[in-house]
Amino acid sequence: MMSSRLPHEKGFHVSWDQLHRDARALAWRLQDEGPAQGWRAVIAITRGGMVPAMIVARELDIRVVDTISVRSYDHQIRREAQIVKAPDMQMVGTGRGVLIIDDLVDTGKTLEMVRAKIPEAHVATVYAKPMGRAQVNTYITEVSQETWIHFPWDMALQYVAPYRGA
């Protein structure tokens, strides 16, 4: 039987509540992964990593938060990754004791670039796909490579017709 679902309906839809729960679960996993004196800083990969990084920073009482901006998508079209804003490298150093947080690792190209710049940081994502999983030290949920994750900041509430009937 052929599905009447549209391609965008085959993705993994994440609500604000689910993202909050998953980011808190990430913080819970990270609390024992850090140095004895605690994590020195969190670096969010913008834009997707900003919400989970804020939640992790709050849960682990990390006061130093910075960002690194890597552009690798134009909407849903993948392109060559480039760093468009770096964190305070004097504070970051080689990354020892620093958490890098992103919402998702897909192919791993973005994190490969970030790891080259900050090699000793601990990289954590909320969601991971198989191709990029090797770039991540800690993650919460793995999804298939073909799955498109729809994050809450990309969605709006609207009526959806039932599968059967009208």
Secondary structure, DSSP 8 states (H G I E B T S, - for coil): ------GGGGSEE--HHHHHHHHHHHHHHHTTTS-TT---EEEEEETTTHHHHHHHHHHTT---EEEEEEEEEETTEEEEEEEEE---HHHHTT-TTEEEEEEEESSSHHHHHHHHHSTTSEEEEEEE-TTTGGG-SEEEEE--TT--EE-GGG--------SS--
